[in-house]
Amino acid sequence: MKKLLNLVLSLSVLLVCAAQADTLDLGQIVVTPYRYGEAMERAASDVTVVTASDIKRSNAGNVIDVLRAVPGLMVRDYYGNGTRATVDMAGFGEQAPLNVLVLVDGRRVNEIDLSGVDWSQIPLDRVERIEVIQGGSGAALYGDNASSGVVNIITKTGAGKPQVNLETQYGSYDTNSQKIHLNGGVDKLSYWLSEGREFSNGYRNNGFNKANDFSSKIGYDFTEALSMHFDSGFHSSTFGMPGALFQSNIDANGPRYARFSFDHANEKDYYFVWGTKARVLDSGDFDIDLSYRKKDSDTYSTTLDTRINHIETVGVTPKYTIKESVLGHDNKLVTGFDFYRVLYVSDNYDRINKSLTSYTNINKISMAGYLQDEFSIFKELVFVNGYRYEKARYAFNYHDYVWGNPDQDTKIAPDMQAFNSGLVYNYKEDSSLFVNVSKSFRFPAADEFGYFDDMGAAQLNTGLKPQSAINYETGVRHKFSERLKADLSLFRMNVNDELYADYTAGAGGFPQNENYDKTVHQGLRSSLEAKLNDWVTSFGSYTYTDAYFDGGEHGKNEIPMAPRHKGSVGLRLLLTRNTTLNITDTYVGNSYALNDQANAHSRVNGYMVADANLSWRHKDFKVTGSINNIFDKQYSEVVGFDRTRDRFYYPSPGRNYALKMSCSF
């Protein structure tokens, strides 16, 4: 409580100090929460935008570091290297990554299974901006997985004369990386090519990560009314999986110990996107993207079967946007169709004799139609209304080669609807009020349907229901002066059939995925940014989240891994014209541990972590030095209970250092 009071007091002091000055122009930001460009002040939802300038000033090292500072977001990194990091909005705990849709240039990054998003694949130096749409308003346009929010990452487009950028980084745990970018534009052609490699031994033993990446973004404008683009990417990596630690492991060997010294995984992931945009008549634009993605992963374990997974995704996403006045009022309408076909194949091999023990084949087809209209009642008052219908078809095929269990061969076809209705009032320049009511949903991931019965036979829980939520949201974005801006939003999500892993229901210590009866996720999000003078900028945020069961077996218990309090304060100091110092302090409150739905055990302690970085720039040369976890705090972002009800930890890195150098020519 003292830490929380100190945080609130710090925010209050920043507000009072900043209100006395007036020279910072925060500017207008254009975002794409509606699958087309729009001024952020006209968005009838809680949208946070991190621009390329924000990223440059923050000196952040990767996308995960940027997201940690966004109000309302809770980031958990299992291994400390970004390969298995998760982003939580509104307190969904372990299932958070399945409730947040991640897009890169409009391309879905979420997979059909529980593997989650590999954030290390997204190079920060290629990011133009990151749009975070919190709440369920994005589900009408984006559908599945956009249950609690959307993270939309827009990458840079080349322009002008050719430019080469070289970057190298060294740091703790033998971390080193090298990257090269070539970008520019010639007449009607634009291009951006990137190549990079990264290696780190990681904070923990067997926490290594070795990765290679290539990506490209090429565009060509045939005429003002017709253009096309081609994007591609390839990622290969090998990383260790040290496993969770019990307290006895930490006491005996320290937090860097690995229970599994040889467990590791290999991944290869590549994608292609071809798209075209054409002006239809004078007021409409037709876009279509054709995408293909293939991901292969091999997981080797000393205690479980070796697993080889193959995921292949084909997508077709046409849309039509029209901007045409209606009865003298500005009006924008977007409508489209999303089609995805995903093939998921998982082969299990005996870890000793390498023989095939079972295979799983899941074919998922999803089709959705959507439309959303933005109508200006007055110039300052905008009404947004959207609807989506999405149908999924799963075809399951499972075969066991060892125990002689019967094959699982069945099909299901769930469908869901989503809507979005909002009102935004721009009462002054760069300031607005909004209110929003929406419905969001998510279908179960492919491997959430599977479980083992008491005889050890693989089964399918075809009674598993899709999850849905009714969302209420209101907020204000206010520009006090040219020096100061602040945001505040209130939210409530009434969730039906929330999906979760029940470790008390499965046999042999394995979980079985179930649906909760009803849950509630509510709270507030706030942020503040101020320029105290020409040399000092202050910023801070506070999020309160109350996530609990609404009756049923768990009564009014809190949802595990959903801390009520999170806050941060920071200073950005311009020491000289070319030298910048950033200092941030982040606090995360206590919560119940993973798998403790009964709230039967004591809470996991919260933690406070301080970070700092210093950058110096001369023309196109920049050097940045960083110190993370300055006070060497021992903490874990992920804590839970295993099937024996022993508490386990994924220790987070201690004090660590990084030095990054880049130049352009």
C-alpha positions in Angstrom: 0.0 0.0 0.0 2.9 2.4 0.7 4.3 1.8 -2.7 0.9 2.4 -4.3 0.5 5.7 -2.3 4.0 6.8 -3.3 3.2 6.1 -7.0 -0.1 8.1 -6.8 1.7 10.9 -5.0 4.4 11.0 -7.7 1.8 11.2 -10.4 0.1 14.1 -8.6 3.4 16.0 -8.3 4.1 15.6 -12.0 0.6 16.9 -12.8 1.0 20.0 -10.6 4.5 20.8 -11.9 3.5 20.3 -15.6 0.4 22.4 -15.4 2.5 25.6 -15.0 4.1 25.5 -18.4 2.9 25.4 -22.1 5.5 24.7 -24.8 5.2 21.0 -25.8 3.3 20.2 -29.0 2.1 16.6 -28.7 0.7 16.6 -32.3 -2.1 14.6 -33.9 -1.6 10.9 -34.3 -3.3 8.9 -37.1 -4.2 5.3 -36.2 -5.9 2.3 -37.8 -8.3 0.8 -35.2 -11.0 0.5 -37.9 -8.8 -1.1 -40.6 -8.4 2.4 -42.1 -6.6 5.5 -41.0 -8.2 7.7 -38.4 -7.2 10.5 -36.0 -6.9 9.0 -32.6 -9.2 11.6 -31.1 -12.0 10.2 -33.2 -11.6 6.6 -32.0 -14.5 5.5 -29.8 -12.3 3.2 -27.7 -9.3 3.1 -25.5 -6.3 3.4 -27.9 -2.7 3.9 -27.0 -0.2 4.7 -29.7 3.6 4.4 -29.4 5.1 6.2 -32.3 8.6 5.8 -33.8 9.6 9.0 -32.1 8.4 7.6 -28.7 10.4 4.4 -29.3 13.5 6.4 -30.3 13.3 8.6 -27.2 12.7 5.6 -24.9 15.8 3.7 -26.1 13.9 0.5 -25.6 15.7 -2.7 -26.7 12.8 -4.7 -28.1 9.1 -4.7 -28.6 8.4 -6.4 -25.2 10.2 -3.5 -23.5 8.0 -1.0 -25.3 4.8 -2.8 -24.3 5.8 -3.0 -20.6 5.3 0.8 -20.4 1.8 0.8 -22.0 -0.9 1.5 -19.4 -3.2 -1.5 -18.9 -0.7 -4.1 -20.2 0.9 -6.8 -18.1 3.9 -8.4 -19.6 5.3 -11.8 -18.5 8.5 -13.3 -19.9 8.9 -16.9 -18.9 12.5 -17.3 -20.0 13.7 -13.7 -20.0 14.5 -13.6 -23.8 11.2 -12.8 -25.4 10.6 -16.2 -27.0 7.8 -17.1 -24.6 6.6 -13.7 -23.4 2.9 -13.0 -23.0 0.8 -9.8 -22.9 -2.2 -9.5 -20.7 -5.0 -7.0 -20.9 -7.8 -6.9 -18.2 -6.4 -9.7 -16.0 -6.8 -13.0 -18.0 -3.7 -14.6 -16.3 -2.4 -17.8 -17.9 -4.9 -17.5 -20.9 -3.9 -13.9 -21.6 -2.0 -14.5 -24.9 -5.1 -16.2 -26.4 -7.3 -13.2 -25.6 -5.0 -10.6 -27.2 -4.9 -10.5 -31.0 -1.5 -9.5 -32.4 -1.2 -8.0 -35.9 1.8 -7.0 -37.9 0.8 -4.8 -40.8 -2.7 -6.3 -40.5 -1.3 -9.9 -40.7 -2.5 -12.2 -37.8 0.5 -13.4 -35.8 -1.5 -15.6 -33.3 -1.3 -19.3 -34.1 -4.0 -21.9 -34.0 -2.4 -23.6 -31.0 -1.2 -22.6 -27.5 2.3 -21.7 -28.7 1.7 -18.0 -28.5 3.5 -15.1 -30.1 7.3 -15.1 -30.4 7.9 -11.4 -29.8 11.6 -11.8 -30.6 10.6 -12.2 -34.3 9.5 -8.6 -34.5 12.6 -6.3 -34.8 12.0 -3.0 -33.0 14.1 -0.9 -35.4 11.5 -1.7 -38.1 8.5 -0.5 -36.2 6.8 2.7 -37.3 4.2 2.6 -34.5 2.4 0.2 -32.2 -1.3 0.7 -31.7 -2.8 -0.9 -28.6 -6.7 -1.2 -28.7 -7.9 -2.3 -25.3 -11.3 -3.8 -24.7 -13.5 -5.8 -27.0 -14.2 -3.1 -29.6 -11.7 -4.6 -32.0 -13.6 -7.9 -32.2 -16.2 -6.6 -34.7 -13.4 -6.0 -37.3 -10.8 -8.6 -36.3 -12.8 -11.4 -34.7 -11.2 -14.4 -32.9 -8.6 -13.7 -30.2 -9.5 -10.0 -30.0 -11.4 -10.7 -26.8 -9.6 -8.3 -24.5 -7.7 -6.2 -27.0 -5.6 -5.9 -30.1 -1.9 -5.0 -30.5 -1.4 -3.7 -34.1 2.2 -3.3 -35.1 2.9 -1.1 -38.2 6.3 -1.4 -39.8 8.3 1.2 -41.7 8.1 1.8 -45.4 11.1 2.8 -47.4 11.3 6.2 -49.2 13.9 8.5 -50.7 17.5 7.8 -51.5 18.9 4.4 -50.5 19.9 4.2 -46.8 21.9 1.5 -45.0 21.6 1.1 -41.2 24.0 -1.1 -39.2 23.4 -2.1 -35.7 25.2 -4.2 -33.1 24.5 -4.9 -29.5 26.4 -6.6 -26.7 25.3 -7.3 -23.1 25.0 -9.6 -20.1 24.8 -13.3 -20.5 27.0 -13.2 -23.6 24.2 -11.5 -25.5 25.2 -10.1 -28.9 23.3 -9.2 -32.1 24.0 -7.7 -35.5 21.5 -6.3 -37.9 21.6 -4.6 -41.3 18.7 -2.7 -43.1 18.5 -1.3 -46.6 15.6 0.9 -47.4 14.6 3.6 -49.9 12.5 4.4 -52.9 12.9 4.9 -56.6 10.1 6.6 -58.5 7.0 4.4 -57.8 8.9 1.7 -56.0 9.6 1.5 -52.2 11.6 -1.1 -50.4 12.8 -2.2 -47.0 15.1 -5.2 -46.5 16.3 -6.4 -43.1 18.7 -9.1 -42.0 19.8 -10.0 -38.4 21.1 -12.5 -36.1 21.0 -12.7 -32.3 22.5 -14.9 -29.6 22.2 -15.0 -25.8 23.1 -17.6 -23.2 20.2 -16.1 -21.1 19.9 -15.3 -17.5 19.2 -18.9 -16.5 21.2 -22.1 -17.3 19.8 -23.6 -20.5 18.1 -20.3 -21.2 19.9 -19.6 -24.4 18.4 -18.2 -27.6 20.0 -18.2 -31.1 18.0 -16.7 -33.9 18.3 -15.5 -37.5 15.8 -13.3 -39.2 15.1 -11.8 -42.7 12.2 -9.6 -43.7 11.2 -7.5 -46.7 8.5 -5.0 -47.5 8.2 -3.9 -51.1 5.6 -1.6 -52.6 4.8 -0.3 -56.1 2.4 2.5 -57.1 1.2 1.9 -60.7 -0.9 5.0 -60.5 -2.5 7.1 -57.8 -5.4 4.8 -57.9 -3.6 1.4 -58.0 -0.8 0.0 -55.9 0.5 -3.3 -54.7 2.8 -4.6 -52.0 4.7 -7.8 -51.2 5.9 -8.6 -47.7 8.0 -11.6 -46.6 9.8 -12.9 -43.6 11.9 -15.9 -42.4 12.8 -16.7 -38.9 14.8 -19.6 -37.5 15.8 -20.1 -33.9 17.0 -22.6 -31.3 16.3 -21.9 -27.6 16.6 -23.7 -24.3 13.7 -24.5 -21.9 15.1 -24.5 -18.3 11.7 -25.2 -16.8 10.1 -23.8 -13.6 11.9 -23.9 -10.2 10.6 -24.9 -6.8 11.7 -23.1 -3.8 13.9 -26.0 -2.8 15.7 -25.7 -6.2 16.3 -22.0 -5.6 17.5 -22.5 -2.0 20.0 -25.2 -3.1 21.2 -23.9 -6.5 20.0 -20.2 -6.9 17.6 -18.7 -9.3 19.7 -19.3 -12.4 19.5 -23.1 -12.0 17.8 -25.2 -14.7 15.8 -28.2 -13.7 16.0 -29.4 -17.4 19.5 -28.8 -18.7 18.9 -30.3 -22.2 15.3 -29.4 -23.0 15.2 -27.2 -26.1 13.2 -26.3 -29.2 13.9 -25.5 -32.8 11.7 -23.3 -34.9 11.4 -22.2 -38.5 8.8 -19.8 -39.5 8.3 -17.9 -42.8 5.5 -16.0 -44.4 4.5 -14.2 -47.7 1.9 -11.5 -48.1 0.8 -10.1 -51.5 -1.7 -7.3 -51.5 -3.2 -4.8 -53.9 -5.2 -1.6 -53.3 -7.4 0.0 -56.0 -9.5 3.2 -56.0 -13.1 2.3 -57.0 -15.0 5.3 -58.3 -14.0 8.5 -56.4 -14.8 7.6 -52.8 -14.0 3.9 -52.3 -10.9 1.8 -51.9 -10.8 -2.0 -52.5 -8.0 -3.9 -50.7 -7.2 -7.6 -50.8 -4.4 -9.4 -49.1 -3.4 -13.0 -49.9 -1.1 -14.5 -47.2 0.7 -17.8 -46.6 2.6 -18.8 -43.4 4.4 -22.0 -42.5 5.8 -22.8 -39.0 7.7 -25.9 -38.1 8.8 -26.6 -34.5 10.6 -29.5 -32.8 10.5 -29.8 -29.0 12.9 -32.1 -27.2 12.3 -33.0 -23.6 14.0 -35.3 -21.1 10.7 -36.1 -19.4 8.1 -36.0 -22.2 7.8 -37.3 -25.7 9.6 -35.4 -28.5 7.0 -33.3 -30.4 7.3 -32.2 -34.0 4.6 -29.6 -35.0 3.7 -28.3 -38.4 1.3 -25.3 -38.9 0.4 -24.0 -42.3 -1.9 -21.0 -42.7 -3.6 -19.5 -45.9 -5.5 -16.3 -45.6 -7.6 -14.2 -48.0 -8.9 -10.9 -46.7 -10.7 -8.5 -49.1 -12.2 -5.3 -47.8 -13.9 -2.3 -49.2 -13.8 1.2 -47.6 -16.0 4.1 -48.8 -15.9 7.7 -47.6 -19.1 9.4 -48.8 -21.2 12.1 -47.2 -24.7 11.0 -46.1 -27.3 13.9 -45.8 -24.4 16.3 -45.6 -22.7 14.4 -42.8 -19.2 12.8 -43.1 -19.5 9.0 -43.2 -17.0 6.2 -43.5 -18.0 2.6 -44.1 -15.7 -0.5 -44.1 -16.9 -3.9 -45.0 -15.0 -7.1 -45.8 -14.6 -10.9 -45.6 -11.9 -12.9 -43.8 -11.1 -16.4 -44.8 -8.4 -18.5 -43.1 -7.5 -22.2 -43.5 -5.1 -23.6 -41.0 -3.6 -27.1 -41.0 -2.1 -28.2 -37.6 -0.1 -31.5 -37.5 1.6 -32.7 -34.3 3.6 -35.9 -34.2 4.8 -37.4 -30.9 7.9 -39.6 -30.7 9.1 -41.7 -27.8 12.1 -39.8 -26.3 14.1 -43.0 -26.0 13.6 -45.2 -29.0 12.4 -42.4 -31.3 9.4 -44.3 -32.5 6.2 -42.5 -33.5 3.7 -42.8 -30.6 0.8 -40.7 -31.9 -0.2 -38.0 -34.3 -2.8 -35.3 -34.3 -4.2 -33.6 -37.4 -6.5 -30.6 -37.0 -7.9 -28.7 -40.0 -9.6 -25.4 -39.2 -11.4 -23.2 -41.6 -12.8 -19.9 -40.4 -15.0 -17.5 -42.5 -16.2 -14.1 -41.3 -18.1 -11.2 -42.7 -18.0 -7.7 -41.1 -19.0 -4.1 -41.6 -18.6 -1.0 -39.5 -19.8 2.5 -40.1 -18.5 5.8 -38.7 -21.1 8.6 -38.9 -20.4 12.2 -37.9 -23.6 13.4 -36.3 -21.8 16.8 -35.9 -18.2 17.6 -36.7 -17.3 17.0 -33.1 -19.6 14.1 -32.4 -19.0 10.7 -34.1 -21.1 7.5 -33.8 -19.5 4.1 -34.6 -21.4 0.9 -35.1 -20.1 -2.4 -36.3 -21.0 -6.1 -36.6 -19.3 -9.4 -37.4 -20.4 -13.0 -37.9 -17.7 -15.7 -37.8 -18.0 -19.4 -38.3 -15.2 -21.9 -37.6 -15.0 -25.6 -38.7 -12.6 -28.0 -36.9 -11.9 -31.4 -38.4 -10.0 -33.6 -35.8 -8.0 -36.7 -36.5 -6.0 -38.4 -33.8 -4.2 -41.8 -33.9 -2.4 -43.7 -31.2 0.3 -46.2 -32.1 1.2 -47.5 -28.6 -1.8 -48.1 -26.4 -4.3 -49.1 -29.0 -6.7 -46.4 -28.0 -9.5 -45.7 -30.5 -9.0 -43.0 -33.1 -10.6 -39.7 -32.5 -12.1 -38.5 -35.8 -14.8 -35.9 -35.5 -15.9 -32.4 -36.7 -17.5 -29.4 -35.0 -18.6 -26.1 -36.4 -19.1 -23.3 -33.8 -20.0 -19.8 -34.7 -20.0 -16.5 -32.9 -21.1 -12.9 -33.4 -19.5 -9.6 -32.3 -20.6 -6.0 -32.3 -19.2 -2.6 -31.5 -21.2 0.5 -30.7 -19.4 3.7 -29.6 -19.8 7.4 -29.4 -16.9 9.9 -29.3 -17.1 13.7 -28.6 -14.2 15.9 -29.5 -14.8 18.8 -27.1 -11.6 20.6 -28.0 -8.5 20.1 -30.1 -6.7 16.9 -29.3 -9.2 16.1 -26.5 -12.2 13.8 -26.5 -14.7 11.8 -24.5 -15.8 8.3 -25.6 -18.2 5.6 -24.5 -18.3 2.1 -26.0 -20.4 -1.1 -25.7 -19.1 -4.2 -27.6 -19.2 -8.0 -27.7 -16.0 -10.0 -28.2 -15.2 -13.7 -28.4 -12.5 -16.3 -28.9 -12.7 -19.9 -30.2 -10.7 -22.6 -28.3 -7.2 -23.1 -29.5 -6.7 -26.4 -31.4 -4.9 -28.2 -28.6 -7.3 -26.9 -25.9 -9.8 -29.5 -27.0 -7.5 -32.5 -26.1 -7.0 -34.2 -22.8 -6.1 -37.6 -21.3 -8.7 -39.8 -19.6 -8.0 -42.0 -16.5 -6.7 -44.8 -18.7 -4.2 -42.5 -20.4 -6.2 -42.4 -23.7 -6.2 -39.2 -25.6 -9.7 -37.7 -25.8 -11.4 -34.7 -27.3 -13.6 -32.4 -25.2 -16.0 -31.4 -28.0 -18.3 -29.8 -25.4 -15.7 -27.0 -24.9 -17.6 -23.8 -25.7 -16.3 -20.6 -27.4 -15.8 -17.7 -24.9 -17.8 -14.5 -25.2 -17.8 -11.1 -23.4 -20.0 -8.0 -23.2 -17.7 -5.0 -22.7 -18.5 -1.6 -21.3 -15.9 1.2 -21.6 -15.7 5.0 -21.2 -12.8 7.4 -21.1 -11.3 10.7 -21.7 -8.2 11.9 -23.6 -7.4 15.4 -22.5 -4.7 17.9 -23.5 -4.4 20.3 -20.6 -1.9 22.5 -22.4 0.9 22.2 -24.9 3.0 20.7 -22.1 0.6 18.2 -20.6 -1.7 15.4 -21.7 -3.5 12.7 -19.7 -5.8 9.7 -20.4 -8.3 7.9 -18.2 -10.6 5.1 -19.0 -13.0 2.8 -17.0 -13.9 -0.7 -18.2 -15.9 -3.7 -17.3 -16.1 -7.1 -19.1 -18.8 -9.6 -18.3 -17.4 -12.9 -19.6 -19.3 -16.1 -20.3 -17.6 -19.5 -20.6 -14.1 -18.1 -20.1 -11.6 -20.8 -21.2 -9.0 -22.0 -18.7 -6.7 -25.0 -17.9 -8.1 -27.0 -15.0 -5.3 -28.9 -13.3 -7.7 -30.7 -11.0 -9.8 -32.2 -13.8 -7.2 -33.9 -16.0 -5.8 -37.4 -15.3 -2.1 -38.2 -14.8 -1.3 -34.7 -13.7 -2.2 -33.2 -17.1 -4.8 -30.4 -17.2 -8.1 -30.5 -19.0 -9.4 -27.3 -20.5 -12.8 -26.2 -19.2 -15.2 -23.2 -19.2 -15.7 -21.1 -16.1 -19.3 -20.2 -15.4 -19.0 -16.4 -15.4 -16.2 -14.0 -14.7 -15.9 -10.2 -14.4 -12.9 -8.1 -15.4 -13.2 -4.4 -14.5 -11.0 -1.5 -13.5 -9.4 1.7 -14.7 -6.4 2.7 -16.8 -4.6 6.1 -16.6 -1.5 7.8 -18.0 0.2 11.1 -17.8 2.9 12.8 -19.9 4.3 16.2 -19.2 7.2 18.4 -20.2 8.4 20.2 -17.1 10.9 22.3 -19.1 13.0 22.1 -22.3 15.2 19.5 -20.6 12.9 17.3 -18.5 9.9 15.2 -19.5 8.0 13.1 -17.0 5.6 10.3 -17.6 3.6 7.8 -15.5 0.7 5.4 -15.6 -1.5 3.5 -13.2 -3.8 0.5 -13.8 -6.3 -1.0 -11.4 -7.7 -4.4 -12.4 -10.4 -6.4 -10.5 -10.7 -9.8 -12.1 -12.9 -12.3 -10.2 -15.3 -15.2 -10.6 -19.0 -14.2 -10.6 -20.4 -17.1 -8.6 -20.2 -20.8 -9.4 -17.6 -23.1 -7.9 -15.2 -20.4 -7.0 -17.6 -17.8 -5.7 -16.2 -14.3 -5.7 -12.5 -15.5 -5.7 -9.9 -13.6 -7.7 -8.6 -14.9 -10.9 -5.0 -16.1 -10.6 -2.1 -14.2 -12.0 -4.2 -11.0 -12.2 -2.6 -8.3 -10.0 -4.9 -5.5 -9.0 -2.3 -2.8 -9.2 0.3 -1.8 -11.7 2.0 1.5 -12.1 5.1 3.2 -13.4 6.8 6.6 -13.2 9.7 7.9 -15.2 11.9 10.8 -16.2 13.5 11.6 -19.5 16.4 14.1 -19.2 18.0 15.9 -22.1 21.5 16.3 -20.6 22.9 17.9 -23.7 21.5 18.4 -27.2 22.7 14.9 -28.1 22.6 13.0 -24.8 19.4 11.6 -23.3 18.9 9.8 -20.0 15.7 7.7 -19.3 14.9 6.4 -15.8 11.7 4.3 -15.1 10.3 2.6 -12.1 7.6 -0.1 -12.5 5.5 -1.6 -9.7 3.4 -4.7 -10.0 1.1 -5.7 -7.1 0.6 -9.1 -5.5 -1.8 -11.7 -6.9 -2.8 -15.3 -6.4 -0.5 -17.8 -8.1 -1.3 -19.7 -11.3 -3.7 -22.6 -10.8 -4.9 -21.3 -7.4 -8.5 -20.6 -8.4 -9.7 -21.5 -4.9 -7.5 -18.7 -3.5 -6.4 -21.3 -0.9 -2.7 -20.1 -0.7 -1.1 -16.9 0.2 -0.6 -14.3 -2.5 2.5 -14.0 -4.5 4.4 -10.8 -3.5 4.5 -7.9 -5.8 7.7 -6.3 -7.0 9.2 -3.0 -8.1 11.9 -2.8 -10.7 14.0 0.2 -11.8 15.6 0.5 -15.2 17.8 3.2 -16.9 19.4 3.9 -20.2 21.7 6.6 -21.6 22.1 7.5 -25.3 24.4 9.7 -27.2 23.9 10.7 -30.8 26.2 12.4 -33.3 24.6 12.9 -36.7 23.7 9.3 -37.9 25.7 7.5 -35.2 24.1 6.5 -31.9 25.3 4.7 -28.8 22.9 3.5 -26.0 23.9 1.9 -22.7 21.2 0.3 -20.5 21.0 -1.0 -17.0 18.0 -3.2 -16.3 16.8 -4.1 -12.8 19.3 -1.6 -11.3 18.8 -2.8 -7.7 19.1 -6.5 -8.7 15.6 -7.4 -7.4 14.9 -11.1 -7.2 11.4 -11.7 -8.5 9.3 -13.8 -10.9 6.8 -12.6 -13.4 5.2 -16.1 -13.5 4.5 -18.1 -10.3 2.1 -21.0 -10.0 1.3 -24.4 -8.5 1.9 -27.7 -10.1 -0.2 -30.8 -9.9 1.4 -31.7 -6.5 0.4 -28.3 -5.2 4.0 -27.2 -4.8 4.7 -23.5 -5.8 6.9 -23.0 -8.8 8.7 -20.0 -10.2 10.1 -18.7 -13.5 12.8 -16.3 -12.1 13.2 -13.1 -14.0 16.7 -11.7 -14.8 18.8 -9.9 -12.2 20.7 -6.8 -12.9 21.9 -6.8 -16.5 23.6 -4.5 -18.9 23.5 -3.8 -22.7 25.4 -1.6 -25.1 24.0 -0.9 -28.5 25.6 1.0 -31.4 24.0 2.0 -34.7 24.9 4.1 -37.7 23.2 5.1 -41.0 24.7 6.2 -44.3 
